[in-house]
Amino acid sequence: PNGYLDMRYTWYGETENKVKGENDWVDPDNNNAGRLQTEAKINFTEKQRLEIRTRNFHTLRGTKSNADDDQLRLRHFYNFGNLGSSKVNATSRLEYKQETNDGGKSVEASVFFDFADYIYSNNFFKVEKFGFRPGYKYKWAGHSDLYAHEAHLAFESDYKLPLNFGLNLEYDLYYSKLSDGWRYATASGDKRGEWVGELTAVLSNYTPLYKSGAFELGFNAEGGYDTYNMHQYKRIGGTGSVDTDDTSRDRRDYELYLEPTLQVSYKPTDFVKLYAAAGADYRNRVTNESEVKRWRWQPTAWAGMKVTF
């Protein structure tokens, strides 16, 4: 077996021009908060691996701060290899997620079919991942009778571009059906089920600034849609506002962001890496497509250690 253990602490500063009493437009974002994230990856065999991720959040300034719920995520992967004589690789993924205090939970089963070897690549343009992921997810909360069934079909792809650019494109189309007593509030009345599409499009670039031995300093910038959501029905109030007027009754909502950071890393051995970064996140805090507003900067920084075994 082999793998790694990565521990990282992230600080989230105060959102620009955030005013006490006007906190609804930053919730549930982290403000004046910290997060300790632990990630472990274990390769049991060449075909089978387990990934564990925990996130523990805490506030830093009492009533002037807010933080997300703690989270646990477990993922098991099994690589079936290429299908027959084709170049299509199939890898299954089983996932379990849970929030703290018996909060929201989900279990998911999916298979990713990777066609990357069929896509033309060269030294300037490389397709690292390109395929489809059909899957099923079951979601529930606490010990109540509220639950949701979701049938997914996702497209996932990663590209390596010239000048150290990278591109991630994903589109997840799914149908969600709720249990009795749980409904989507829409402009067409309460609905038990609906179609949803989620687009992720992120462009990133890393520029090395200085390197000496085991020490490296670089500038990283990434940004894009995270995510652009398309709903079957118009949602009352949308997702970023408590207003119920017609301007917020959209089928679409999105977050568009930019995150520049200055990053440093140091490798005292081949198996240990120390790293840190500082920068800021810029995005819209009201996400309804027809009323996107409150574009704000939020400073952030993190430090961590990754041990490979």
One Martini backbone bead per residue (centre of mass of N, CA, C, O) as a GRO file, in nm:
protein
  309
    1PRO     BB    1   0.099   0.034   0.016
    2ASN     BB    2  -0.006   0.376  -0.067
    3GLY     BB    3   0.033   0.748  -0.021
    4TYR     BB    4  -0.135   1.014   0.173
    5LEU     BB    5  -0.096   1.309   0.396
    6ASP     BB    6  -0.315   1.603   0.436
    7MET     BB    7  -0.260   1.915   0.611
    8ARG     BB    8  -0.496   2.202   0.638
    9TYR     BB    9  -0.501   2.555   0.703
   10THR     BB   10  -0.778   2.791   0.683
   11TRP     BB   11  -0.829   3.137   0.619
   12TYR     BB   12  -1.115   3.358   0.664
   13GLY     BB   13  -1.209   3.653   0.601
   14GLU     BB   14  -1.357   3.954   0.549
   15THR     BB   15  -1.593   4.068   0.371
   16GLU     BB   16  -1.633   4.313   0.174
   17ASN     BB   17  -1.854   4.532   0.317
   18LYS     BB   18  -1.946   4.396   0.565
   19VAL     BB   19  -2.258   4.417   0.749
   20LYS     BB   20  -2.410   4.437   1.025
   21GLY     BB   21  -2.734   4.298   0.944
   22GLU     BB   22  -2.617   4.193   0.634
   23ASN     BB   23  -2.560   3.862   0.630
   24ASP     BB   24  -2.734   3.709   0.413
   25TRP     BB   25  -2.522   3.753   0.158
   26VAL     BB   26  -2.292   3.548   0.299
   27ASP     BB   27  -2.453   3.325   0.345
   28PRO     BB   28  -2.259   3.034   0.413
   29ASP     BB   29  -2.010   3.178   0.431
   30ASN     BB   30  -1.689   3.229   0.527
   31ASN     BB   31  -1.633   3.441   0.822
   32ASN     BB   32  -1.408   3.467   1.034
   33ALA     BB   33  -1.259   3.179   0.965
   34GLY     BB   34  -1.185   2.826   1.007
   35ARG     BB   35  -0.996   2.538   0.852
   36LEU     BB   36  -0.962   2.187   0.898
   37GLN     BB   37  -0.787   1.974   0.672
   38THR     BB   38  -0.813   1.616   0.599
   39GLU     BB   39  -0.614   1.404   0.383
   40ALA     BB   40  -0.654   1.065   0.254
   41LYS     BB   41  -0.453   0.824   0.063
   42ILE     BB   42  -0.517   0.474  -0.036
   43ASN     BB   43  -0.328   0.220  -0.195
   44PHE     BB   44  -0.387  -0.110  -0.206
   45THR     BB   45  -0.379  -0.121  -0.518
   46GLU     BB   46  -0.378  -0.066  -0.854
   47LYS     BB   47  -0.721  -0.062  -0.839
   48GLN     BB   48  -0.737   0.029  -0.523
   49ARG     BB   49  -0.901   0.299  -0.332
   50LEU     BB   50  -0.884   0.547  -0.057
   51GLU     BB   51  -1.077   0.839   0.050
   52ILE     BB   52  -1.020   1.095   0.306
   53ARG     BB   53  -1.236   1.370   0.435
   54THR     BB   54  -1.192   1.646   0.658
   55ARG     BB   55  -1.401   1.922   0.798
   56ASN     BB   56  -1.316   2.192   1.030
   57PHE     BB   57  -1.507   2.446   1.171
   58HIS     BB   58  -1.455   2.799   1.280
   59THR     BB   59  -1.486   3.070   1.466
   60LEU     BB   60  -1.324   3.407   1.550
   61ARG     BB   61  -1.573   3.657   1.607
   62GLY     BB   62  -1.836   3.557   1.681
   63THR     BB   63  -2.100   3.750   1.561
   64LYS     BB   64  -1.890   3.832   1.307
   65SER     BB   65  -1.928   3.525   1.232
   66ASN     BB   66  -1.908   3.241   0.995
   67ALA     BB   67  -1.972   2.878   0.952
   68ASP     BB   68  -1.953   2.582   0.852
   69ASP     BB   69  -2.005   2.261   0.848
   70ASP     BB   70  -1.901   1.979   0.923
   71GLN     BB   71  -1.707   1.721   0.737
   72LEU     BB   72  -1.756   1.398   0.567
   73ARG     BB   73  -1.549   1.198   0.329
   74LEU     BB   74  -1.600   0.897   0.136
   75ARG     BB   75  -1.383   0.710  -0.101
   76HIS     BB   76  -1.424   0.449  -0.350
   77PHE     BB   77  -1.199   0.285  -0.578
   78TYR     BB   78  -1.230   0.107  -0.904
   79ASN     BB   79  -1.020  -0.033  -1.152
   80PHE     BB   80  -1.114  -0.206  -1.453
   81GLY     BB   81  -1.010  -0.081  -1.692
   82ASN     BB   82  -1.032  -0.174  -1.999
   83LEU     BB   83  -1.274  -0.222  -2.248
   84GLY     BB   84  -1.159  -0.464  -2.375
   85SER     BB   85  -1.010  -0.334  -2.681
   86SER     BB   86  -1.025  -0.066  -2.573
   87LYS     BB   87  -0.959   0.287  -2.441
   88VAL     BB   88  -1.173   0.251  -2.215
   89ASN     BB   89  -1.202   0.362  -1.894
   90ALA     BB   90  -1.310   0.205  -1.577
   91THR     BB   91  -1.440   0.377  -1.275
   92SER     BB   92  -1.536   0.342  -0.958
   93ARG     BB   93  -1.768   0.518  -0.715
   94LEU     BB   94  -1.788   0.546  -0.362
   95GLU     BB   95  -2.004   0.759  -0.152
   96TYR     BB   96  -1.972   0.946   0.166
   97LYS     BB   97  -2.174   1.199   0.337
   98GLN     BB   98  -2.132   1.434   0.625
   99GLU     BB   99  -2.267   1.626   0.867
  100THR     BB  100  -2.289   1.763   1.148
  101ASN     BB  101  -2.513   1.671   1.381
  102ASP     BB  102  -2.689   1.491   1.196
  103GLY     BB  103  -2.692   1.583   0.915
  104GLY     BB  104  -2.638   1.581   0.609
  105LYS     BB  105  -2.674   1.308   0.369
  106SER     BB  106  -2.483   1.074   0.147
  107VAL     BB  107  -2.511   0.841  -0.129
  108GLU     BB  108  -2.283   0.709  -0.391
  109ALA     BB  109  -2.296   0.576  -0.734
  110SER     BB  110  -2.031   0.532  -0.984
  111VAL     BB  111  -1.913   0.560  -1.336
  112PHE     BB  112  -1.610   0.615  -1.517
  113PHE     BB  113  -1.570   0.706  -1.863
  114ASP     BB  114  -1.259   0.713  -2.034
  115PHE     BB  115  -1.163   0.891  -2.356
  116ALA     BB  116  -0.872   1.027  -2.372
  117ASP     BB  117  -0.717   0.831  -2.581
  118TYR     BB  118  -0.902   0.954  -2.830
  119ILE     BB  119  -0.764   1.225  -2.783
  120TYR     BB  120  -0.587   1.468  -2.903
  121SER     BB  121  -0.231   1.509  -2.829
  122ASN     BB  122   0.030   1.732  -2.706
  123ASN     BB  123   0.266   1.960  -2.588
  124PHE     BB  124   0.021   2.192  -2.583
  125PHE     BB  125  -0.219   1.964  -2.579
  126LYS     BB  126  -0.384   1.799  -2.301
  127VAL     BB  127  -0.577   1.514  -2.227
  128GLU     BB  128  -0.652   1.390  -1.900
  129LYS     BB  129  -0.979   1.415  -1.917
  130PHE     BB  130  -1.263   1.222  -2.081
  131GLY     BB  131  -1.606   1.189  -1.973
  132PHE     BB  132  -1.850   0.970  -1.815
  133ARG     BB  133  -2.102   0.987  -1.526
  134PRO     BB  134  -2.293   0.758  -1.405
  135GLY     BB  135  -2.554   0.789  -1.139
  136TYR     BB  136  -2.636   0.756  -0.779
  137LYS     BB  137  -2.835   0.942  -0.527
  138TYR     BB  138  -2.874   0.958  -0.165
  139LYS     BB  139  -3.073   1.180   0.043
  140TRP     BB  140  -3.046   1.297   0.391
  141ALA     BB  141  -3.188   1.394   0.725
  142GLY     BB  142  -3.123   1.255   0.979
  143HIS     BB  143  -3.438   1.092   1.114
  144SER     BB  144  -3.615   1.153   0.891
  145ASP     BB  145  -3.850   1.139   0.600
  146LEU     BB  146  -3.633   1.297   0.438
  147TYR     BB  147  -3.574   1.263   0.081
  148ALA     BB  148  -3.351   1.184  -0.209
  149HIS     BB  149  -3.349   1.121  -0.556
  150GLU     BB  150  -3.061   1.073  -0.786
  151ALA     BB  151  -3.003   1.108  -1.137
  152HIS     BB  152  -2.692   1.080  -1.315
  153LEU     BB  153  -2.514   1.281  -1.581
  154ALA     BB  154  -2.170   1.323  -1.642
  155PHE     BB  155  -1.925   1.560  -1.745
  156GLU     BB  156  -1.560   1.514  -1.766
  157SER     BB  157  -1.270   1.751  -1.771
  158ASP     BB  158  -0.910   1.778  -1.854
  159TYR     BB  159  -0.662   2.041  -1.928
  160LYS     BB  160  -0.346   2.099  -2.088
  161LEU     BB  161  -0.188   2.404  -2.138
  162PRO     BB  162  -0.023   2.653  -2.226
  163LEU     BB  163   0.157   2.830  -1.993
  164ASN     BB  164   0.034   2.673  -1.737
  165PHE     BB  165  -0.246   2.589  -1.820
  166GLY     BB  166  -0.581   2.509  -1.695
  167LEU     BB  167  -0.878   2.294  -1.758
  168ASN     BB  168  -1.217   2.276  -1.623
  169LEU     BB  169  -1.488   2.057  -1.735
  170GLU     BB  170  -1.838   2.046  -1.623
  171TYR     BB  171  -2.148   1.837  -1.644
  172ASP     BB  172  -2.448   1.805  -1.442
  173LEU     BB  173  -2.717   1.582  -1.494
  174TYR     BB  174  -3.029   1.583  -1.298
  175TYR     BB  175  -3.275   1.396  -1.111
  176SER     BB  176  -3.503   1.510  -0.853
  177LYS     BB  177  -3.668   1.325  -0.586
  178LEU     BB  178  -3.900   1.364  -0.338
  179SER     BB  179  -4.047   1.332  -0.058
  180ASP     BB  180  -4.286   1.343   0.145
  181GLY     BB  181  -4.294   1.685   0.259
  182TRP     BB  182  -4.099   1.759   0.010
  183ARG     BB  183  -4.029   2.075  -0.162
  184TYR     BB  184  -4.018   2.274  -0.438
  185ALA     BB  185  -4.006   2.617  -0.471
  186THR     BB  186  -4.212   2.759  -0.720
  187ALA     BB  187  -4.377   2.953  -0.962
  188SER     BB  188  -4.556   2.664  -1.020
  189GLY     BB  189  -4.515   2.549  -0.755
  190ASP     BB  190  -4.493   2.270  -0.591
  191LYS     BB  191  -4.219   2.030  -0.623
  192ARG     BB  192  -4.094   1.699  -0.624
  193GLY     BB  193  -3.953   1.742  -0.914
  194GLU     BB  194  -3.633   1.792  -1.103
  195TRP     BB  195  -3.425   1.946  -1.328
  196VAL     BB  196  -3.056   1.961  -1.327
  197GLY     BB  197  -2.781   2.189  -1.407
  198GLU     BB  198  -2.412   2.172  -1.372
  199LEU     BB  199  -2.158   2.414  -1.425
  200THR     BB  200  -1.801   2.376  -1.472
  201ALA     BB  201  -1.552   2.654  -1.517
  202VAL     BB  202  -1.191   2.630  -1.494
  203LEU     BB  203  -0.918   2.859  -1.493
  204SER     BB  204  -0.559   2.803  -1.475
  205ASN     BB  205  -0.242   2.946  -1.328
  206TYR     BB  206   0.116   2.879  -1.311
  207THR     BB  207   0.395   3.087  -1.181
  208PRO     BB  208   0.717   3.078  -1.156
  209LEU     BB  209   0.953   3.286  -0.962
  210TYR     BB  210   1.117   3.084  -0.756
  211LYS     BB  211   1.417   2.862  -0.738
  212SER     BB  212   1.576   2.665  -0.459
  213GLY     BB  213   1.586   2.365  -0.456
  214ALA     BB  214   1.326   2.303  -0.219
  215PHE     BB  215   1.242   2.592  -0.309
  216GLU     BB  216   0.918   2.764  -0.387
  217LEU     BB  217   0.790   3.035  -0.593
  218GLY     BB  218   0.443   3.136  -0.669
  219PHE     BB  219   0.176   3.207  -0.907
  220ASN     BB  220  -0.182   3.184  -0.864
  221ALA     BB  221  -0.467   3.149  -1.097
  222GLU     BB  222  -0.829   3.139  -1.063
  223GLY     BB  223  -1.137   3.084  -1.264
  224GLY     BB  224  -1.508   3.091  -1.270
  225TYR     BB  225  -1.748   2.853  -1.264
  226ASP     BB  226  -1.898   2.790  -0.912
  227THR     BB  227  -2.171   2.747  -1.030
  228TYR     BB  228  -2.386   2.677  -1.314
  229ASN     BB  229  -2.739   2.687  -1.278
  230MET     BB  230  -3.011   2.469  -1.404
  231HIS     BB  231  -3.361   2.488  -1.398
  232GLN     BB  232  -3.677   2.385  -1.468
  233TYR     BB  233  -3.769   2.595  -1.255
  234LYS     BB  234  -3.877   2.863  -1.104
  235ARG     BB  235  -3.741   3.025  -0.832
  236ILE     BB  236  -3.819   3.125  -0.522
  237GLY     BB  237  -3.560   3.351  -0.449
  238GLY     BB  238  -3.360   3.161  -0.526
  239THR     BB  239  -3.013   3.158  -0.378
  240GLY     BB  240  -2.922   3.485  -0.290
  241SER     BB  241  -3.224   3.560  -0.189
  242VAL     BB  242  -3.518   3.669   0.003
  243ASP     BB  243  -3.664   3.752  -0.224
  244THR     BB  244  -4.010   3.749  -0.405
  245ASP     BB  245  -3.974   3.872  -0.659
  246ASP     BB  246  -3.949   3.849  -1.003
  247THR     BB  247  -3.631   3.891  -1.024
  248SER     BB  248  -3.582   3.604  -0.846
  249ARG     BB  249  -3.731   3.420  -1.075
  250ASP     BB  250  -3.517   3.178  -1.158
  251ARG     BB  251  -3.347   2.918  -1.345
  252ARG     BB  252  -3.079   3.078  -1.282
  253ASP     BB  253  -2.743   3.038  -1.135
  254TYR     BB  254  -2.431   3.204  -1.007
  255GLU     BB  255  -2.067   3.167  -0.969
  256LEU     BB  256  -1.811   3.411  -1.010
  257TYR     BB  257  -1.450   3.372  -1.002
  258LEU     BB  258  -1.142   3.497  -0.831
  259GLU     BB  259  -0.804   3.345  -0.739
  260PRO     BB  260  -0.532   3.495  -0.611
  261THR     BB  261  -0.196   3.354  -0.538
  262LEU     BB  262   0.071   3.317  -0.312
  263GLN     BB  263   0.325   3.058  -0.330
  264VAL     BB  264   0.478   2.813  -0.107
  265SER     BB  265   0.755   2.568  -0.099
  266TYR     BB  266   0.887   2.274   0.094
  267LYS     BB  267   1.141   1.998   0.059
  268PRO     BB  268   1.318   1.818   0.285
  269THR     BB  269   1.194   1.570   0.135
  270ASP     BB  270   1.049   1.330  -0.076
  271PHE     BB  271   0.791   1.297   0.154
  272VAL     BB  272   0.796   1.613   0.225
  273LYS     BB  273   0.553   1.894   0.230
  274LEU     BB  274   0.562   2.243   0.250
  275TYR     BB  275   0.291   2.494   0.270
  276ALA     BB  276   0.180   2.821   0.130
  277ALA     BB  277  -0.079   3.091   0.125
  278ALA     BB  278  -0.187   3.411  -0.035
  279GLY     BB  279  -0.505   3.600  -0.075
  280ALA     BB  280  -0.806   3.609  -0.288
  281ASP     BB  281  -1.168   3.635  -0.320
  282TYR     BB  282  -1.381   3.686  -0.615
  283ARG     BB  283  -1.742   3.743  -0.589
  284ASN     BB  284  -2.076   3.673  -0.602
  285ARG     BB  285  -2.335   3.699  -0.342
  286VAL     BB  286  -2.550   3.721  -0.566
  287THR     BB  287  -2.687   3.456  -0.793
  288ASN     BB  288  -2.903   3.559  -0.955
  289GLU     BB  289  -2.910   3.620  -1.285
  290SER     BB  290  -3.094   3.900  -1.273
  291GLU     BB  291  -2.919   3.989  -0.976
  292VAL     BB  292  -2.625   4.021  -0.989
  293LYS     BB  293  -2.424   4.089  -0.690
  294ARG     BB  294  -2.192   4.165  -0.473
  295TRP     BB  295  -1.890   4.223  -0.536
  296ARG     BB  296  -1.630   4.051  -0.347
  297TRP     BB  297  -1.371   4.053  -0.132
  298GLN     BB  298  -1.166   3.777   0.018
  299PRO     BB  299  -0.948   3.693   0.234
  300THR     BB  300  -0.676   3.442   0.220
  301ALA     BB  301  -0.524   3.151   0.391
  302TRP     BB  302  -0.258   2.891   0.393
  303ALA     BB  303  -0.143   2.580   0.560
  304GLY     BB  304   0.082   2.286   0.512
  305MET     BB  305   0.107   1.913   0.501
  306LYS     BB  306   0.277   1.654   0.302
  307VAL     BB  307   0.266   1.294   0.325
  308THR     BB  308   0.447   1.035   0.177
  309PHE     BB  309   0.409   0.649   0.151
   0.00000   0.00000   0.00000
